[in-house]
Amino acid sequence: MVAQIVVGAAILGATRAGSITKWDDKDPIAIQVINNCLDNNVVSNVQSIITSHDAWQELFRMFESQNVVTKMFLKDNLQTLEMKYGEIVIKHFQSFLS
């Protein structure tokens, strides 16, 4: 439902004026849902953005990485990741994620 609000699909078929009113009513809810799902470090990047669509575009820009360098960095980290003797499995996975 949030994605439909962000892209405006939830209001298709209504009159133009009615569509805008419905979107204006639902957009603050959508942006609140988006903000509630984000880590505190990420929220700071989108908290000043007014519409859910703009927030979604900023998040997309931040996290879409088709960059070869990023892929190589992650691949290298994964290949060199080694679990220490006695280390808890969860801490091992967290070391890769951080």
N, C-alpha and C positions, 0 to 999 in steps of 0.2 A: 504494500500500500504506500509506503514512504517513497519508493522509487517512482510510483505513478504520480505522486504529488510533485516530486522534484522535476520530472520531465513534463508535467502538465497533462498526462494521459488520464488522470482521474476525473478530469472535468470536460473531456471531449463530449460533444453532442449537445451541450447547453448553449444558451445564447452567449454572445461575446461578453456582455456586461455581467451576466450571471456567472460566467466562467471565471472572470477576474475576481469577482466577489468570493466565490467558493475557494479559489486558489489563495486569495489573501487570508481567508479564514484558516485554511489547512497548512499553509506554508510555515507559520511559526511552530506548529506542532511537529512538522517534518524536520525542521532545523534543530529542534530540541531533541528529537529522537537521534538524529545524527550526532549531536554533541554528547549525548549520554553514552553512546557506543564508543567514543574515542578515548584514548589514553590522555592523561593530563598534558603531556608534552605536545601532543598533536592538537588538542583543543585550542591552545594558545595561537596556533596558526590560522584558525578559522573563526575564532570568537568575535571578531569585528565584522565578519561578513554578514550581510543582512538577509539574503535569500538562500533557501535550501539549494537551489540550482547552482548558485555561485559557490556555496560551500562544497557541494559535490564536485564541481569542476576543479576547485583548488585541491581537494583530496586526490582526485584523479591525477592531477599534474604532479603532486608530491610523490605518489606511490607507484605510478606507472614507470617502470624502469626497464626498458628494452636495451639498456646500455651494455655493451660488450664488456666494459671494464667491471661493472657491477657483477655481471655473471661470472667473470673470471675470479673476482675477489671471493664471491660466495663459494665457488667450486674449490678454490684453494683452501679456504677455511674448513670446508667439509672434509676434504681429503687429508688435512693435517690434524683434524680433531682426534684426540686420543684420550680415552677414558683412563683416569689414574686408578691405581689399585685402591680399593676400599671406598671409592667415590660412589655416592648415591646416583642412581640413573637419572633421576629428575634434575639434579644439579648438573650432571653431564650435559643433558639437553639444553638446560638454561644457559650454560656457558656458550653454546653455539648460537642461541637466539639473541644474546646480548652483544 
